[in-house]
Amino acid sequence: MDTGQGYRRDIDGLRAVAVAAIVIHHAFPALPPGGFVGVDVFFVISGFLITRLIAQARDAGTFSWGGFYLRRARRIIPAYLLVVLITAALAVVIEMPRLLAMTGAAAAASGLFAANMLFAQTAGYFAPGAQQNPLLHLWSLGVEEQFYLVWPALVALLWWKPLRGMRATLALVLLLASLLLAQALVGRGATTWAFFGLPTRIWEFLAGGVLALGLVKPPVDRATANLAGVIGGLMIAASLALLNEASVFPGLSAVPVCLGTGLLIWCGMGVHPGLAVLRLAPVVGLGRVSYSLYLWHWPLLVLAADVAQQPLTAPQRLGLVALSLALAVLTWRFIEQPFRRGPLNRPWRRLGVQLLPLLVPIAIGAALFFGHGLPQRLSPAAKALADLEETDVNPAREACFEKARTAKPEDCRFGADPGAQGDDVLVWGDSHADALTPGVVDWAVARGWSVREVARGGCPPLVGVNVRTMYRFKLECAAAADQAMALIASDRKLKLVVLMGRWPLYRDAPPFYDVNSPRVTMEAIGQPGKRRGVSTALKATLDAIARLRPDVRVLVVGPFPELTLGAPECLAQQKQLGGRPGVCASVAAGLPLSRALPAEDALRAAVQDRPNVAMVFPSETLCRDGRCLAMMDGEPIYFDDDHLSASGARRLAPAWLETGWSSLAKSDPARLDGS
């Protein structure tokens, strides 16, 4: 079989397409929105080239396991080490402890060829988002390295004499099994595992591998080859244009880009040189430095944005892309090329020497992670500001929220006399409700009232729903709802129920710029896979409260604007780096309002002049004149990018509560006046 055995300029050109799509997408996400599929193009190319290399060596009887892995190590490790070590050094200077610890975890995991497995597990409700990690892009190296570990053994099995005649067919069967697994996972909402896992990505490598195994004969003439190339290019272009961050991916949605890449590879097999545009010198040149460019671009973009603490301007992004390209050329010339050369005798010993330096990022990463981001490196003033994320929170957060399932009843009561029965106000919701509670308590205590809190992380104050994260982990929100509804039904002293949640989270609609939380879906209890909208679920909740206690009033608090920075970390970083604290005071209102306003509309649709229910919207206070506040009078009002700090809640919530209560009083003054 002839699979195009020599060097192919068009494949370097195809690499250029892949890396250009990725870099442009990361620098300018809307251009193109589906640029992340460049990784899939790389996977198909790798599958073709690696399978071709192994197949040719096995057919010639010259395959060497040690030689294969030595070549891979020489190809991957030197540039990787350079970029990871420089990135870690910059992160130590730039990042605050919380983020630096996660950067360290990524460095260590990447040294173990397991970055993809790390990123499939670490996103949590309060965990730093993966997209703030300057080593996030190493997930794809993890997948590729794992493929290198398992695929040669599978190819050896396919070369077993009884299977040799069926090797392409068996590879195709494995491809289809992997694709079906990927689609099954994304169909059930487990998109993160499907995205990062080798079992759900190996079909993309095999899309190139089956070509190298001769499943399809090379094109018979140039016209056929060119037509296939054009169709393949259009399929990749369509994926770039039509897919976006909200797309269900990978799975069947990745088929067009992988099939298109396969067609472009196939059109250059045999005697045909591939598409002319992919063989142009500038395109081929970009393809040759694609690996180093891929390594450099993401850390530069992420760390620069971390320093700026605001969206980078277009000229800044262009400058970073240009810097990435310059560094890529230098790395290719002085690191990649020299280290790829060398003798292949005694391959296992030489491989050991190549792998030994991986202990450096593993050790450095472990030190950063287990050292909690090295907070001791900060000045006392910077450390005090960074610590606000842990200190300026609801004083009862640990007892009443983090350990809510084991909390004693008195742990979650505020302002009540010892032995007193019942409470006047119930705060029910998720972590945003917990953040609001200190301000509710101040308002209530001023009226001589007591407050009880029922809050669970990731659980909205809604009945009849469960919440699932993208990992398919089921949050048992029904228990919290049952507890709240039981209190509403039994506490005859209760006057007001405050419903507070991170409402945009449960809509699960773009934009998804906030990197501090996973994507979630809200499902009807007892009906797996059936989504419930915020408005529908809130209507059902208000109806349930009215049936149980028609005398109780309800105040629905709208979403806190979700910012593009966390004020305490921003202030700490500016103090540490000698920057301007003013950049932390507010953010452009576009993104926060684009997320908050649709959620507010959903809340309004549920309330709709409903008696005994009022609404207040924090965005009306916090977002004005095109900016959303992160600080007031020089002090942070959030403890991260979307939760009010305790001091912020005490400053803001009493006015919101008073506005809401006054609105309820106007609707029924005889009942509420003086209550």
Secondary structure per residue as TSV (DSSP state, phi and psi in degrees):
chain	resnum	aa	ss	phi	psi
A	1	M	-	360.0	140.5
A	2	D	-	-108.9	113.3
A	3	T	-	-113.3	18.4
A	4	G	-	76.5	75.9
A	5	Q	-	-83.9	-19.9
A	6	G	S	-88.6	-171.9
A	7	Y	-	-65.3	137.0
A	8	R	-	-121.6	112.2
A	9	R	H	-60.5	-35.2
A	10	D	H	-66.2	-27.4
A	11	I	H	-72.7	-37.7
A	12	D	H	-62.3	-37.0
A	13	G	H	-63.2	-38.0
A	14	L	H	-67.9	-35.2
A	15	R	H	-60.9	-38.0
A	16	A	H	-62.1	-41.4
A	17	V	H	-59.5	-45.5
A	18	A	H	-62.5	-50.1
A	19	V	H	-70.9	-34.3
A	20	A	H	-63.3	-41.9
A	21	A	H	-60.8	-44.0
A	22	I	H	-66.9	-49.4
A	23	V	H	-65.5	-44.7
A	24	I	H	-63.8	-40.4
A	25	H	H	-63.5	-41.5
A	26	H	H	-70.1	-34.3
A	27	A	H	-80.4	-37.4
A	28	F	S	-135.7	84.3
A	29	P	T	-54.1	-26.5
A	30	A	T	-83.9	-6.0
A	31	L	S	-129.4	88.4
A	32	P	S	-96.2	156.3
A	33	P	T	-64.8	-27.5
A	34	G	T	-100.2	25.4
A	35	G	G	-61.3	-18.5
A	36	F	G	-64.0	-15.8
A	37	V	G	-72.6	-6.6
A	38	G	H	-56.7	-32.2
A	39	V	H	-63.2	-38.6
A	40	D	H	-65.4	-36.4
A	41	V	H	-61.1	-44.9
A	42	F	H	-58.8	-41.9
A	43	F	H	-62.7	-43.0
A	44	V	H	-64.6	-43.6
A	45	I	H	-59.2	-47.7
A	46	S	H	-60.3	-42.4
A	47	G	H	-60.0	-41.4
A	48	F	H	-66.4	-50.7
A	49	L	H	-66.9	-43.4
A	50	I	H	-68.1	-42.5
A	51	T	H	-65.3	-40.0
A	52	R	H	-62.5	-42.8
A	53	L	H	-62.0	-46.7
A	54	I	H	-66.8	-43.0
A	55	A	H	-63.5	-44.1
A	56	Q	H	-62.5	-42.7
A	57	A	H	-66.4	-38.1
A	58	R	H	-71.0	-39.2
A	59	D	H	-63.0	-34.8
A	60	A	H	-86.6	-6.3
A	61	G	T	73.3	22.6
A	62	T	-	-114.0	8.3
A	63	F	-	-67.0	134.7
A	64	S	-	-129.2	122.4
A	65	W	H	-59.8	-48.3
A	66	G	H	-62.3	-41.3
A	67	G	H	-64.5	-39.7
A	68	F	H	-60.9	-50.7
A	69	Y	H	-70.8	-29.6
A	70	L	H	-64.8	-43.8
A	71	R	H	-62.3	-42.0
A	72	R	H	-63.2	-43.3
A	73	A	H	-63.2	-43.6
A	74	R	H	-64.1	-31.4
A	75	R	H	-74.1	-37.9
A	76	I	H	-100.2	-44.7
A	77	I	H	-70.6	-44.4
A	78	P	H	-58.6	-51.1
A	79	A	H	-65.8	-38.8
A	80	Y	H	-57.9	-47.8
A	81	L	H	-59.6	-45.3
A	82	L	H	-57.5	-49.8
A	83	V	H	-68.5	-41.8
A	84	V	H	-66.1	-42.3
A	85	L	H	-67.9	-40.4
A	86	I	H	-67.3	-40.4
A	87	T	H	-62.1	-44.0
A	88	A	H	-62.1	-40.5
A	89	A	H	-63.9	-44.2
A	90	L	H	-64.7	-39.4
A	91	A	H	-63.8	-36.4
A	92	V	H	-60.7	-34.3
A	93	V	H	-79.2	-39.2
A	94	I	H	-94.0	-44.5
A	95	E	S	-82.4	149.8
A	96	M	-	-82.2	163.5
A	97	P	H	-52.8	-41.6
A	98	R	H	-61.0	-46.7
A	99	L	H	-73.1	-37.1
A	100	L	H	-63.9	-36.0
A	101	A	H	-61.2	-40.4
A	102	M	H	-74.5	-31.7
A	103	T	H	-63.0	-41.1
A	104	G	H	-61.4	-41.8
A	105	A	H	-60.4	-40.8
A	106	A	H	-67.1	-38.9
A	107	A	H	-62.2	-46.0
A	108	A	H	-65.1	-43.8
A	109	A	H	-64.3	-38.7
A	110	S	H	-66.2	-34.4
A	111	G	H	-66.1	-20.6
A	112	L	T	-98.4	9.8
A	113	F	T	61.3	36.2
A	114	A	-	-135.0	23.5
A	115	A	H	-61.4	-36.2
A	116	N	H	-62.7	-38.1
A	117	M	H	-68.4	-34.6
A	118	L	H	-64.1	-50.7
A	119	F	H	-70.5	-17.8
A	120	A	T	-74.8	-11.5
A	121	Q	T	-122.5	-21.1
A	122	T	-	-87.1	-19.0
A	123	A	-	-67.9	118.6
A	124	G	-	-130.1	178.9
A	125	Y	S	-63.2	-40.9
A	126	F	S	-106.4	3.3
A	127	A	S	-75.2	147.1
A	128	P	-	-58.0	140.4
A	129	G	-	-68.8	147.3
A	130	A	G	-58.6	-33.3
A	131	Q	G	-72.9	-7.1
A	132	Q	G	-90.6	-1.3
A	133	N	-	-91.0	120.2
A	134	P	T	-68.6	-6.2
A	135	L	T	-113.4	15.3
A	136	L	G	-55.2	-39.6
A	137	H	G	-65.1	-13.2
A	138	L	G	-72.5	-5.0
A	139	W	H	-58.2	-37.7
A	140	S	H	-70.3	-31.9
A	141	L	H	-65.6	-36.6
A	142	G	H	-60.3	-45.8
A	143	V	H	-61.7	-45.5
A	144	E	H	-65.3	-41.8
A	145	E	H	-65.1	-38.0
A	146	Q	H	-66.2	-36.0
A	147	F	H	-61.7	-42.3
A	148	Y	H	-61.7	-30.7
A	149	L	H	-72.8	-37.6
A	150	V	H	-98.0	-28.9
A	151	W	H	-69.3	-41.5
A	152	P	H	-57.7	-36.3
A	153	A	H	-67.7	-39.6
A	154	L	H	-67.3	-37.9
A	155	V	H	-64.1	-40.0
A	156	A	H	-59.0	-38.8
A	157	L	H	-65.1	-40.0
A	158	L	H	-67.6	-22.4
A	159	W	T	-87.1	-1.9
A	160	W	S	-61.2	134.5
A	161	K	G	-50.7	-46.1
A	162	P	G	-64.2	-20.8
A	163	L	G	-105.4	-8.1
A	164	R	G	-57.6	-38.8
A	165	G	G	-71.8	-13.8
A	166	M	G	-113.0	13.2
A	167	R	H	-62.0	-41.4
A	168	A	H	-66.4	-39.3
A	169	T	H	-66.5	-43.5
A	170	L	H	-64.6	-38.2
A	171	A	H	-62.7	-38.1
A	172	L	H	-65.2	-38.7
A	173	V	H	-62.9	-43.1
A	174	L	H	-62.8	-40.6
A	175	L	H	-56.8	-50.2
A	176	L	H	-65.1	-37.1
A	177	A	H	-63.8	-42.9
A	178	S	H	-64.4	-42.1
A	179	L	H	-63.5	-42.6
A	180	L	H	-64.5	-38.2
A	181	L	H	-63.0	-45.0
A	182	A	H	-59.4	-45.3
A	183	Q	H	-66.7	-37.4
A	184	A	H	-62.9	-41.3
A	185	L	H	-67.5	-46.7
A	186	V	H	-68.1	-30.8
A	187	G	H	-65.7	-27.8
A	188	R	T	-94.7	3.2
A	189	G	T	93.3	0.5
A	190	A	-	-88.1	55.6
A	191	T	H	-68.2	-29.9
A	192	T	H	-67.2	-46.3
A	193	W	H	-63.7	-39.0
A	194	A	H	-65.2	-36.1
A	195	F	H	-70.8	-43.8
A	196	F	H	-95.0	-14.3
A	197	G	-	-86.7	141.4
A	198	L	S	-63.4	-43.4
A	199	P	T	-57.2	-30.4
A	200	T	T	-95.5	-1.1
A	201	R	T	-113.4	-14.7
A	202	I	H	-64.2	-24.6
A	203	W	H	-63.2	-28.3
A	204	E	H	-69.9	-41.4
A	205	F	H	-62.3	-40.2
A	206	L	H	-71.5	-21.5
A	207	A	H	-60.6	-33.6
A	208	G	H	-85.0	-34.0
A	209	G	H	-63.2	-39.8
A	210	V	H	-65.6	-27.7
A	211	L	H	-67.9	-41.8
A	212	A	H	-67.2	-24.5
A	213	L	T	-88.1	1.2
A	214	G	T	82.9	24.3
A	215	L	S	-61.4	-34.5
A	216	V	S	-123.0	132.5
A	217	K	-	-69.6	150.8
A	218	P	-	-59.9	156.5
A	219	P	-	-58.6	146.6
A	220	V	S	-82.9	-23.3
A	221	D	S	-150.6	167.7
A	222	R	H	-66.7	-35.5
A	223	A	H	-62.0	-43.9
A	224	T	H	-63.5	-43.5
A	225	A	H	-61.6	-45.4
A	226	N	H	-65.6	-40.1
A	227	L	H	-62.4	-44.0
A	228	A	H	-61.6	-40.6
A	229	G	H	-63.9	-42.2
A	230	V	H	-64.6	-44.8
A	231	I	H	-61.8	-43.3
A	232	G	H	-60.7	-43.5
A	233	G	H	-62.1	-39.4
A	234	L	H	-66.8	-35.1
A	235	M	H	-67.0	-40.7
A	236	I	H	-64.9	-44.4
A	237	A	H	-60.5	-40.0
A	238	A	H	-63.9	-40.6
A	239	S	H	-64.0	-41.3
A	240	L	H	-61.2	-37.8
A	241	A	H	-84.9	-34.2
A	242	L	H	-98.1	-26.5
A	243	L	-	-83.6	154.9
A	244	N	-	-154.6	-174.3
A	245	E	T	-64.3	-20.1
A	246	A	T	-90.3	-5.5
A	247	S	S	-68.8	146.7
A	248	V	-	-77.5	111.2
A	249	F	-	-153.2	142.5
A	250	P	S	-82.4	-140.7
A	251	G	S	100.7	-147.4
A	252	L	G	-60.7	-28.0
A	253	S	G	-67.8	-16.7
A	254	A	G	-90.6	-6.4
A	255	V	H	-62.7	-45.9
A	256	P	H	-57.6	-45.2
A	257	V	H	-68.4	-37.4
A	258	C	H	-71.8	-40.1
A	259	L	H	-66.1	-40.1
A	260	G	H	-62.4	-41.1
A	261	T	H	-64.0	-41.6
A	262	G	H	-60.2	-40.4
A	263	L	H	-64.6	-39.9
A	264	L	H	-67.0	-35.8
A	265	I	H	-68.2	-45.3
A	266	W	H	-62.2	-36.6
A	267	C	T	-68.7	-13.8
A	268	G	T	-104.7	10.6
A	269	M	S	-84.8	162.9
A	270	G	T	72.0	-133.7
A	271	V	T	-91.4	-0.5
A	272	H	-	-92.4	137.5
A	273	P	-	-85.3	-0.6
A	274	G	-	88.6	174.7
A	275	L	-	-60.7	138.6
A	276	A	G	-63.1	-37.1
A	277	V	G	-64.5	-29.7
A	278	L	G	-78.2	-10.0
A	279	R	G	-104.0	3.8
A	280	L	S	-65.3	143.4
A	281	A	H	-56.1	-46.8
A	282	P	H	-63.9	-35.8
A	283	V	H	-68.3	-45.5
A	284	V	H	-62.2	-40.4
A	285	G	H	-60.5	-43.8
A	286	L	H	-63.5	-38.1
A	287	G	H	-63.4	-36.1
A	288	R	H	-67.3	-30.2
A	289	V	T	-99.5	13.0
A	290	S	H	-61.8	-38.1
A	291	Y	H	-64.1	-49.1
A	292	S	H	-65.6	-37.2
A	293	L	H	-63.9	-42.0
A	294	Y	H	-60.3	-42.1
A	295	L	H	-65.2	-40.7
A	296	W	H	-82.0	-35.5
A	297	H	H	-65.4	-41.5
A	298	W	H	-69.7	-47.1
A	299	P	H	-57.9	-39.3
A	300	L	H	-64.8	-43.6
A	301	L	H	-64.7	-44.1
A	302	V	H	-69.6	-46.6
A	303	L	H	-69.0	-34.7
A	304	A	H	-65.3	-41.4
A	305	A	H	-65.6	-33.8
A	306	D	H	-66.5	-39.7
A	307	V	H	-66.9	-43.3
A	308	A	H	-70.5	-31.6
A	309	Q	T	56.5	31.8
A	310	Q	S	-166.0	160.8
A	311	P	-	-56.1	134.6
A	312	L	-	-69.3	145.6
A	313	T	-	-75.2	163.9
A	314	A	H	-59.6	-45.6
A	315	P	H	-60.7	-37.4
A	316	Q	H	-63.6	-42.2
A	317	R	H	-66.2	-41.6
A	318	L	H	-62.2	-40.6
A	319	G	H	-63.2	-38.8
A	320	L	H	-69.0	-36.7
A	321	V	H	-64.3	-43.3
A	322	A	H	-63.0	-41.4
A	323	L	H	-63.0	-40.8
A	324	S	H	-60.3	-42.2
A	325	L	H	-65.8	-42.5
A	326	A	H	-62.8	-43.8
A	327	L	H	-65.0	-35.3
A	328	A	H	-63.8	-43.3
A	329	V	H	-62.6	-45.3
A	330	L	H	-64.1	-41.2
A	331	T	H	-65.3	-41.7
A	332	W	I	-61.8	-43.4
A	333	R	I	-72.6	-43.3
A	334	F	I	-105.7	-10.5
A	335	I	I	-118.3	-58.7
A	336	E	I	-60.3	-55.5
A	337	Q	H	-64.0	-48.7
A	338	P	H	-60.8	-39.6
A	339	F	H	-77.7	-16.8
A	340	R	H	-75.2	-21.0
A	341	R	-	-87.0	154.3
A	342	G	-	147.6	160.9
A	343	P	-	-68.4	156.3
A	344	L	-	-112.0	2.8
A	345	N	S	-71.9	155.2
A	346	R	S	47.2	56.2
A	347	P	H	-62.4	-36.5
A	348	W	H	-67.8	-38.5
A	349	R	H	-65.3	-44.1
A	350	R	H	-65.8	-35.0
A	351	L	H	-62.9	-41.2
A	352	G	H	-59.2	-40.4
A	353	V	H	-64.5	-38.3
A	354	Q	H	-67.8	-36.0
A	355	L	H	-81.0	-25.0
A	356	L	G	-54.7	-41.5
A	357	P	G	-62.5	-16.8
A	358	L	G	-63.0	-19.4
A	359	L	H	-63.7	-23.9
A	360	V	H	-67.4	-55.8
A	361	P	H	-64.2	-30.3
A	362	I	H	-63.9	-45.9
A	363	A	H	-67.3	-45.1
A	364	I	H	-63.3	-45.4
A	365	G	H	-61.7	-41.9
A	366	A	H	-63.7	-39.6
A	367	A	H	-63.2	-41.3
A	368	L	H	-67.7	-40.4
A	369	F	H	-72.5	-53.0
A	370	F	H	-73.5	-16.6
A	371	G	T	-87.8	9.9
A	372	H	T	55.7	36.1
A	373	G	T	80.0	15.1
A	374	L	-	51.2	60.8
A	375	P	G	-62.2	-21.9
A	376	Q	G	-66.4	-15.9
A	377	R	G	-75.1	-16.1
A	378	L	S	-79.9	152.3
A	379	S	-	-66.8	156.7
A	380	P	H	-55.0	-39.6
A	381	A	H	-67.3	-42.5
A	382	A	H	-66.3	-39.7
A	383	K	H	-64.8	-39.8
A	384	A	H	-61.5	-38.7
A	385	L	H	-69.2	-43.3
A	386	A	H	-62.4	-34.2
A	387	D	T	-70.5	-13.2
A	388	L	H	-58.9	-26.9
A	389	E	H	-63.4	-24.0
A	390	E	H	-106.7	-20.5
A	391	T	H	-102.5	-31.6
A	392	D	S	-94.5	58.7
A	393	V	S	-128.0	171.2
A	394	N	-	-50.0	121.1
A	395	P	T	-57.2	-25.4
A	396	A	T	-96.1	12.9
A	397	R	I	-60.0	-46.8
A	398	E	I	-63.4	-47.8
A	399	A	I	-73.3	-39.1
A	400	C	I	-100.2	-19.4
A	401	F	I	-116.4	-57.6
A	402	E	I	-66.4	-31.5
A	403	K	T	-117.4	38.2
A	404	A	G	-60.5	-34.5
A	405	R	G	-67.9	-22.4
A	406	T	G	-113.7	8.9
A	407	A	-	-69.0	144.5
A	408	K	-	-79.7	151.9
A	409	P	G	-54.0	-39.4
A	410	E	G	-70.5	-18.4
A	411	D	G	-65.1	-25.4
A	412	C	G	-114.8	24.9
A	413	R	E	-117.0	138.1
A	414	F	E	-134.7	130.9
A	415	G	S	84.0	5.6
A	416	A	-	-92.9	141.8
A	417	D	-	-69.1	147.4
A	418	P	T	-54.7	129.8
A	419	G	T	82.5	-6.9
A	420	A	-	-66.6	144.2
A	421	Q	-	-100.6	134.2
A	422	G	-	80.9	164.2
A	423	D	-	-137.0	155.6
A	424	D	S	-85.7	-30.7
A	425	V	E	-130.4	136.5
A	426	L	E	-116.8	123.7
A	427	V	E	-100.2	121.0
A	428	W	E	-128.6	130.5
A	429	G	E	165.3	-149.0
A	430	D	S	-107.3	-151.4
A	431	S	H	-64.7	-26.6
A	432	H	H	-70.0	-33.7
A	433	A	H	-66.0	-42.0
A	434	D	H	-60.5	-39.5
A	435	A	H	-67.7	-33.5
A	436	L	H	-74.8	-25.8
A	437	T	H	-54.4	-43.5
A	438	P	H	-55.5	-36.7
A	439	G	H	-72.2	-36.4
A	440	V	H	-63.3	-41.4
A	441	V	H	-61.6	-45.2
A	442	D	H	-59.0	-44.1
A	443	W	H	-64.0	-45.7
A	444	A	H	-68.5	-44.4
A	445	V	H	-61.7	-34.7
A	446	A	H	-62.7	-22.3
A	447	R	T	-97.4	1.7
A	448	G	T	80.0	22.1
A	449	W	-	-106.5	162.7
A	450	S	-	-113.9	162.7
A	451	V	E	-132.2	142.5
A	452	R	E	-122.9	141.1
A	453	E	E	-113.6	135.1
A	454	V	E	-128.5	105.8
A	455	A	E	-139.8	138.6
A	456	R	-	-134.3	138.6
A	457	G	T	-61.5	127.5
A	458	G	T	75.0	13.5
A	459	C	-	-118.1	113.0
A	460	P	-	-72.8	160.1
A	461	P	S	-80.1	69.3
A	462	L	-	-138.8	146.3
A	463	V	S	-95.3	154.5
A	464	G	S	76.5	16.8
A	465	V	E	-132.9	152.6
A	466	N	E	-121.7	154.6
A	467	V	E	-116.8	133.8
A	468	R	E	-120.6	137.4
A	469	T	E	-84.0	175.6
A	470	M	T	-64.3	-16.1
A	471	Y	T	-87.6	2.3
A	472	R	-	73.0	21.0
A	473	F	-	-83.5	122.0
A	474	K	E	-85.6	119.8
A	475	L	E	-86.9	125.4
A	476	E	-	-82.2	76.2
A	477	C	H	-78.7	-18.6
A	478	A	H	-60.7	-35.5
A	479	A	H	-64.4	-41.6
A	480	A	H	-65.8	-40.8
A	481	A	H	-64.5	-40.4
A	482	D	H	-63.2	-40.7
A	483	Q	H	-62.7	-45.9
A	484	A	H	-63.6	-44.6
A	485	M	H	-67.2	-33.9
A	486	A	H	-65.4	-40.0
A	487	L	H	-64.9	-41.9
A	488	I	H	-61.5	-40.9
A	489	A	H	-71.1	-34.7
A	490	S	H	-98.1	-25.1
A	491	D	-	-86.8	99.5
A	492	R	T	-73.4	-12.8
A	493	K	T	-81.2	-16.8
A	494	L	-	-62.2	131.6
A	495	K	-	-111.9	-36.1
A	496	L	E	-140.4	133.7
A	497	V	E	-111.0	124.3
A	498	V	E	-102.9	117.5
A	499	L	E	-101.3	119.5
A	500	M	E	-137.9	131.8
A	501	G	-	-152.4	168.2
A	502	R	-	-84.2	74.1
A	503	W	H	-55.9	-41.4
A	504	P	H	-60.6	-31.4
A	505	L	H	-58.9	-40.5
A	506	Y	H	-82.1	-12.8
A	507	R	H	-75.0	-27.3
A	508	D	T	50.5	53.4
A	509	A	-	-131.7	150.3
A	510	P	S	-64.3	159.8
A	511	P	-	-82.5	150.4
A	512	F	-	-111.6	48.0
A	513	Y	-	-76.8	-22.2
A	514	D	-	-75.4	116.6
A	515	V	T	-92.6	6.9
A	516	N	T	-96.2	11.1
A	517	S	S	-153.1	153.6
A	518	P	-	-80.2	163.3
A	519	R	-	-70.1	143.7
A	520	V	E	-134.7	161.9
A	521	T	E	-127.2	146.6
A	522	M	E	-109.0	122.4
A	523	E	E	-120.3	150.0
A	524	A	E	-69.7	134.4
A	525	I	T	-62.5	133.5
A	526	G	T	82.5	-0.4
A	527	Q	S	-133.5	72.1
A	528	P	T	-54.2	134.1
A	529	G	T	88.7	-13.7
A	530	K	-	-89.7	112.2
A	531	R	B	-76.7	147.6
A	532	R	-	-118.8	130.4
A	533	G	-	-77.6	157.3
A	534	V	H	-59.3	-45.4
A	535	S	H	-63.4	-45.5
A	536	T	H	-62.5	-45.3
A	537	A	H	-67.5	-37.0
A	538	L	H	-68.1	-39.6
A	539	K	H	-57.2	-45.9
A	540	A	H	-63.0	-36.4
A	541	T	H	-68.9	-45.8
A	542	L	H	-64.3	-36.9
A	543	D	H	-63.3	-42.7
A	544	A	H	-64.2	-40.9
A	545	I	H	-64.9	-42.5
A	546	A	H	-64.2	-36.4
A	547	R	H	-67.7	-40.7
A	548	L	H	-73.4	-45.4
A	549	R	-	-141.4	83.6
A	550	P	T	-65.1	-14.1
A	551	D	T	-87.2	-12.9
A	552	V	-	-85.1	138.2
A	553	R	E	-97.1	153.3
A	554	V	E	-126.5	132.7
A	555	L	E	-116.4	117.4
A	556	V	E	-94.7	118.6
A	557	V	E	-96.5	125.0
A	558	G	-	-69.6	177.6
A	559	P	-	-70.4	144.8
A	560	F	-	-68.7	136.8
A	561	P	-	-57.9	129.7
A	562	E	-	-89.7	113.2
A	563	L	-	-83.2	172.4
A	564	T	S	-102.1	12.1
A	565	L	S	-154.4	159.9
A	566	G	-	-104.8	119.1
A	567	A	H	-59.0	-45.5
A	568	P	H	-60.3	-47.7
A	569	E	H	-63.9	-39.1
A	570	C	H	-62.4	-46.4
A	571	L	H	-63.4	-41.0
A	572	A	H	-62.2	-42.0
A	573	Q	H	-66.8	-43.4
A	574	Q	H	-63.1	-38.1
A	575	K	H	-64.9	-41.5
A	576	Q	H	-68.6	-39.6
A	577	L	H	-93.9	-1.5
A	578	G	T	73.1	31.4
A	579	G	-	-89.3	-162.6
A	580	R	-	-103.0	114.3
A	581	P	G	-58.9	-23.7
A	582	G	G	-60.6	-25.0
A	583	V	G	-68.2	-14.9
A	584	C	G	-93.0	-6.2
A	585	A	S	-73.7	-32.4
A	586	S	E	-159.6	167.6
A	587	V	E	-131.4	159.8
A	588	A	E	-58.8	138.1
A	589	A	S	-78.6	-11.2
A	590	G	H	-54.8	-56.8
A	591	L	H	-68.2	-48.3
A	592	P	H	-56.3	-42.0
A	593	L	H	-74.8	-31.3
A	594	S	H	-65.6	-22.6
A	595	R	H	-92.0	-37.3
A	596	A	H	-77.9	-43.4
A	597	L	H	-62.8	-43.3
A	598	P	H	-61.7	-34.8
A	599	A	H	-67.0	-39.5
A	600	E	H	-61.5	-39.9
A	601	D	H	-62.1	-38.6
A	602	A	H	-64.5	-39.3
A	603	L	H	-65.6	-43.0
A	604	R	H	-61.3	-39.9
A	605	A	H	-62.8	-31.7
A	606	A	H	-78.1	-34.2
A	607	V	H	-82.8	-55.8
A	608	Q	T	41.9	66.5
A	609	D	T	59.9	22.8
A	610	R	-	-66.3	133.4
A	611	P	T	-66.7	148.8
A	612	N	T	70.1	13.6
A	613	V	E	-130.0	132.9
A	614	A	E	-127.9	163.6
A	615	M	E	-131.8	147.0
A	616	V	E	-134.0	148.7
A	617	F	-	-125.9	108.2
A	618	P	H	-56.1	-28.2
A	619	S	H	-61.0	-28.5
A	620	E	H	-67.8	-27.0
A	621	T	H	-87.8	-39.7
A	622	L	H	-93.3	-18.9
A	623	C	E	-120.6	110.6
A	624	R	E	-146.1	151.3
A	625	D	T	53.9	37.8
A	626	G	T	78.3	8.3
A	627	R	E	-131.6	150.7
A	628	C	E	-116.6	131.7
A	629	L	E	-75.6	138.5
A	630	A	S	-110.6	-19.0
A	631	M	E	-139.0	155.5
A	632	M	E	-136.6	129.8
A	633	D	T	53.4	38.6
A	634	G	T	80.2	3.3
A	635	E	E	-117.5	139.5
A	636	P	E	-64.6	141.5
A	637	I	S	-109.1	-3.3
A	638	Y	B	-118.5	152.2
A	639	F	S	-97.9	-13.0
A	640	D	S	-142.7	-139.8
A	641	D	S	-95.4	-6.6
A	642	D	S	-144.6	-2.8
A	643	H	S	-108.8	131.0
A	644	L	B	-62.7	141.1
A	645	S	-	-74.1	165.4
A	646	A	H	-60.9	-42.8
A	647	S	H	-66.9	-36.5
A	648	G	H	-65.4	-41.0
A	649	A	H	-64.6	-41.5
A	650	R	H	-66.1	-28.8
A	651	R	H	-78.2	-37.8
A	652	L	H	-102.7	-40.0
A	653	A	H	-64.6	-38.1
A	654	P	H	-55.5	-39.5
A	655	A	H	-66.9	-39.5
A	656	W	H	-64.0	-43.2
A	657	L	H	-64.0	-40.8
A	658	E	H	-65.1	-39.9
A	659	T	H	-62.1	-46.1
A	660	G	H	-64.7	-44.1
A	661	W	H	-65.1	-38.1
A	662	S	H	-63.7	-38.8
A	663	S	H	-62.8	-41.0
A	664	L	H	-66.9	-36.9
A	665	A	H	-64.4	-37.9
A	666	K	H	-64.3	-33.2
A	667	S	H	-77.4	-21.6
A	668	D	S	-153.3	68.2
A	669	P	H	-62.8	-33.1
A	670	A	H	-64.9	-36.3
A	671	R	H	-79.6	-39.4
A	672	L	H	-97.2	-22.6
A	673	D	T	-62.7	120.7
A	674	G	T	78.9	4.6
A	675	S	-	-67.2	360.0
